[in-house]
Amino acid sequence: MTMKLLSVASEIYPLVKTGGLADVVGALPGALAGEGIESRTLVPGYPAVLARLGKAKPVRRYSDLFGAAASLLAAHVGGLDLLVLDAPDFFARDGGPYGDQGGNDWPDNWRRFAALSRVGADVAEGSLKGWRPDIVHGHDWQASLTAAYMRFGPARAVPKVVTIHNLAFQGRYAAEIFPALGLPAEAWGVDGVEYYGGVGYLKAGLVSADAITTVSPTYAQEIRSPLHGMGLDGLINGRVDRLHGILNGIDTAIWDPSADPLVPRAYGGRSLGARADNRRVLERHFGLDRGDGPIFIIVSRLTWQKGMDLMADAIDHLVGLGGRLAVLGSGDHALEGAFLAAADRHRGRVGVRIGYDEILSHLMQAGGDAILIPSRFEPCGLTQLYALRYGCVPVVARVGGLADTVIDANEAALAAGGATGLMFAPDDPLALHGAIGRAIALHADRGLWQGMQRAAMRADFSWTRSAGRYAALYRALLADPA
Ligand code: ADP
């Protein structure tokens, strides 16, 4: 029999995306379909989402959802079966999904995402005619209260999964909001939503879920330690029998160098020469001088997590060794300024675009020689997976999903022809400098570099295996509810 899954998330590619979460939420339904799982995904009705809906059918109306009128719309977009929470008071705003154009979080995020989660629990309780999920899967803190509402309500027996895409974002609010959440008094406590005297959305999900997953095996281990546990390591260790590290996959139809409409010249492992044309377009785009040394790329949020402070400081070193750099990103204003200043200092060697540009990111992966990812922590990371597939050699910190997906070009791996990238540790300037130097030296040996590119392109990070693991987890939960 077909299993019915409700996913709840605050982003979904291609409708709304600020990071890897959207890619995963957008790709999973298709991958799970191959496992006989029928998914519907509940997302907020941001303007960008509503604009893409076309024919949408209201399937439920709310006259008072946390003080707002709202309706739930059912729609199909690009192969995705969506439930969209159309609540203009909460979601009809200019700016991003979580904050205004100036980057300030919306002050009522607690209410916006409590509303989303409440509706998720309603669907689990059977509020839609003719469709009731067998499993409910919430992604990150924005959807985590779904599990709590379910646990303290009539849908408590429906298995619930919470996935941590990034433990750094937890949805912590003052205790004063608790009465407005509409949870029973018993939900207040260490075994409920209470978290260090306030309300913790992710925490509430983690104690309420029947299974907790995170997006790589190494990150699943790391978050058990105080260094990476962000205050939740104690709780996670207490529930370690429920914890699973399942690596993210990538959508290999969207990210396919042999058939990508967003890159000037398609290529495969046997036609790497065609990358040179893409590289030329990349040079022009970023105002880089032509040259033989490698072009490093960065496609990233410009934040401390991503090690972008270390990176900005390493640019002079990179240029001094003959490298060039193309940067696409946005984030901390100070870091944006540091990258722009480096571009000024090194005209023709460093080009910087501040902003978010999905199309440009494809060209960069297709024309860059190596991608730099010096993250301090990285739950999974998708940019290195796209880079592997595009033969843009990843140079990464040895953390989280980066450690799980890149094979360092040490002597053994080079001898066996298995190296797919370069890894460094610890996350300090010296190690980063060393990795950049190593990449430039390896790049000078054309045969060896192309061997690495081909090995990288052969690595299979499609969703097939990971979807199988999610499906197995869902089946186990259904067979043996907690
Ligand atoms: P995170 O979700 O922590 O930001 P991931 O590597 O998991 O990091 O996912 C980032 C996703 O966002 C990738 O799909 C990447 O290509 C994309 N991305 C990040 N910054 C930009 C940008 N400035 N322009 C275009 N795409 C970006």
Residues whose N, C-alpha, C, O or C-beta is under 5 A from the ligand:
A	BS01	ADP	T18 G19 G20 L21 V299 S300 R301 L328 G329 S330 G355 Y356 D357 E358 S361 G381 L382 T383
